[in-house]
């Protein structure tokens, strides 16, 4: 049986000392710095090498580079935004069971400032990505004429800068207050976090919706869907839940958090993953059904392209892999309480989330050929490295769990009924 260490007494807002520190297992507060530093250096080196290889690919084909980069960039952004969503949901609902997991979500948002800088190659490659940039070819298109005041390069880049700045600032503020509470135990910070999450959730909903419109939907500016933002959000929410579940399982397999995040916490993670797999499937089918039923010439070509040639098989794979398989597996209570099964499903969902984004992006470049290019793998791994670097940095600079949160004791005692 492991020993238990006490968190030092903390000073509350009114100057009183918290006389009831929460007892924590020694594997729940900090990780050893030496292996973390080594993992950070190795991940940074591998990511840099992959990025250099990916940049060499730009010399071979700028368009292929641009599309591969955009799909991988969207994958990383979606996981960070989904994590930001879960942090704010936690604060808005005053959830106690998830306190021991919240810090991992906070760490998954650390990469947002880096992702803001990594948007620069997309800004440079706008003519290679977006048909609306070709003024001569689109001049006689009535749809382009109707959207030209919105789809301009300066306005597009300005909006992207606004989105990325809002996300990075919001993530930084929420994590900073959370870490500050670790040191001070100030209960007033709990109220501040909840208040910031109220307006932050609205800000996230608006900015992520318009980012999905700009970066992904406008790849084919002739097509539009009012459900597209919700579709992107659904994928972000389920992928971030899968990412944090996989992170928890990896940490536990390495000997950490074994007495902090229990099978009961895992069960709730599994239930949420199951719920949002269904939500993604519902949104995906609803969007398709409405467009199929309306049968409008401006809307159906987007789906027709993805239902023929090689893309037809990718569409079928998405239906089976992103919805049917995880739905069937997670129906079982036993599966949601199994570290091995849930770890496999979390990795599976992440893989098919990338395939979903690939399906959104790549048909614009390759109308019939759905085969992957080597640059797709290079940039996907590079952006996974960016996410991992943010996560490792977070593990190095703060406790594994929010030790100053007043609901921590309830989270540690959480038991699934």
Buried (B, 14 or more C-beta within 10 A) or exposed (E): EEEEEEBEEBEBEEEEEBEEBBEBBEBBBBBEEEEBEEBBEEBBEBBEBBBEBBBEBBEEBBBBBBBBBBBBBBBBBBBBBBBBBBBBBBBBEEBBBBBBBBBBBBBBBBBBBBBBEBBEBBEEBBEBBBBBBEEEEBEEBEBBEEBBEBBBEEEBBEBBEEBBBBBBBBBBBBBEBBBBBBBBBBBEBBEBBBEBBEEBBEBBBEBBBBBBBBBBBBBBBBBBBEBBBBBBBBBBBBBBBBBBBBBBBEBBEEEBBBBBBBEBBBBBBBBBBBBBBBBBBBBBEEBBEEBEEEEEEEBBEBBEBBEEBEBEEBBEBBBEBBBEBBEEBBEEEEBBBBBEBBBBBBBBBBBBBBBBBBBBBBBBBBBEEBEBBEBBBBBBBBBBBBBBBBBBBBBBEBBBBBBBBBBBBBBBEBEBE
